[in-house]
Amino acid sequence: MKYYIIAGEASGDLHGSNLIKALKKQDSNADIRCWGGDLMQQAGGTLAKHYKELAFMGFLEVVLNLNVIFKNIKFCKQDIAAFNPDAIIFIDYSGFNLRIAKWAKENNFLTNYYISPQIWASREGRIEKIKATVDHMYVILPFEKEFYEKKHNYPVNFVGHPLLDAIDNRPKLNEAKFRSDNGIDQSKPIIALLPGSRKQEVQKMLSLMLSLTNDFAEYEFVIAGAPSLDKEFYATFLTNANVKFIQNKTYELLSISTAALVTSGTATLETALFKVPQVVCYKANWISYQIAKRIITLEYISLVNLIMKKEVVKELIQDDFTKQNLKKELTLILDGEARSKQLAEYDELIAKLGGSGASAEAASLIIANAKIS
């Protein structure tokens, strides 16, 4: 069968790649065309558009790039029509994907959504669009099934979280070799810096994160470069001798880190699954933040706290994201009771997410639904 997958950012590329592997394993004749990244291409998808061309963050940035976005929407519709897939699979990236879903439904394509738009966080009214345009929804967070089915009478499948697959499938790391290959001191404990995957995020977050290096000289600070950004972009942040840089190796880095400073997003959950104590950080431009504050009704912004329904990791948001606060919270999780407490609650978090196998389960359901459509 023919599958058309649309992912718009690095995390979607990761989950899309594992889904492609599962589809190909279960359907030996799978022909997959996709919007995604290097990982989806390496897994066997034919790339129609790279997510690097799509990554606009925040309300203001989207408005400034509307012309590009509309051109991409037009191209996407034409490309789907030419490919004529048996099933379309949307991965998160709701602003774009829900527009395509509406068109796809009107043109009688089977629509699947893997990794739900976060309508439980903001603009809950989008549920009506989803009901009207998405044939099958596969959710990855335990509270999402209750949200959709009990609150909105919309049946969904909970397949588990694909990050568990991604982490389980990673190769074993030789730490000494990894440190040597990347110029990381063999004896210093590592503080990982995960400043986000988009230029706007990194520019807002990384300088302040790096301001702590002199206060924690006994640690090695290592920046996890996003695959969506070129190494040259990070050059201005690498003037400090106590700072190292790696790219496309975030999981390897997390597996040997003592603590992490993490920009809010999927990376907060990844860090928790690697059992690395963290401080969650977020700062947007003033206009984007003011708009977001008025439409997002959640008590927390990190997936860790949302899943646990309590503060497991400290969140420093907007005006709270200062050097003084960051230094205080990092100190707390490097040693002592706060560190132990966070690690213990990570175990509870992992239990809530269930086991691995999300990619295989989603693929199985997508194939079954395509066969009977």
JOFEN-V24096 format. One record per pair of residues at least 24 apart in sequence whose C-alpha atoms are under 7 Angstrom apart, sorted by the first residue. I is the first residue (numbers start at 1). J is the second residue. Records with the same first field share a line. If there is no record, write none. Layout:
I: J ; J
This chain:
1: 29 ; 30 ; 31 ; 86
2: 30 ; 31 ; 32 ; 85 ; 86 ; 87
3: 31 ; 32 ; 33 ; 85 ; 86 ; 87 ; 88
4: 32 ; 33 ; 34 ; 85 ; 87 ; 88 ; 89
5: 33 ; 34 ; 35 ; 88 ; 89 ; 90
6: 34 ; 35 ; 36 ; 89 ; 90 ; 91
7: 35 ; 36 ; 90 ; 91 ; 92 ; 93
8: 35 ; 36 ; 51 ; 54 ; 55 ; 93
9: 51 ; 55
10: 228
12: 91 ; 92
13: 37 ; 39 ; 40
14: 39
15: 162
16: 40
17: 43
18: 359
19: 359 ; 363
20: 44 ; 45
22: 359 ; 360 ; 363
23: 363
52: 228
55: 198
57: 200
58: 288
59: 288
60: 288
86: 110 ; 370
87: 111 ; 370
88: 112
89: 113 ; 114
90: 114
91: 115
92: 116 ; 117
93: 117
101: 133 ; 134
102: 133
105: 133
110: 135
111: 135 ; 136
112: 136 ; 137
113: 137 ; 138
114: 138 ; 139
115: 139 ; 140
121: 296 ; 297 ; 298
122: 295 ; 296 ; 297
123: 295
138: 362
141: 353
142: 353
159: 358 ; 361 ; 362
160: 353 ; 354 ; 355 ; 356 ; 358
161: 353 ; 358
162: 358 ; 359
163: 270
164: 356
165: 356 ; 357 ; 358
173: 252
182: 246
184: 244
188: 218 ; 219 ; 220
189: 219 ; 220 ; 257 ; 258
190: 219 ; 220 ; 221 ; 222 ; 257 ; 258 ; 259
191: 219 ; 220 ; 221 ; 222 ; 257 ; 258 ; 259 ; 260
192: 221 ; 222 ; 223 ; 224 ; 254 ; 257 ; 259 ; 260 ; 261
193: 221 ; 222 ; 223 ; 224 ; 260 ; 261 ; 262
194: 223 ; 224 ; 261 ; 262 ; 263
195: 262 ; 263
196: 263
197: 226 ; 228
204: 283 ; 284
205: 283
207: 237
208: 323
212: 327
213: 242
224: 250
259: 334
264: 301 ; 302
265: 302
268: 302 ; 303 ; 304
269: 303 ; 304
272: 346
273: 350
275: 343 ; 346
277: 333 ; 339 ; 342 ; 343
278: 313
279: 313 ; 314 ; 315 ; 329 ; 330
280: 313 ; 314 ; 315 ; 316
281: 315 ; 316 ; 317 ; 321
282: 316 ; 317 ; 318
283: 317 ; 318
284: 318
308: 349
312: 342 ; 345
313: 342
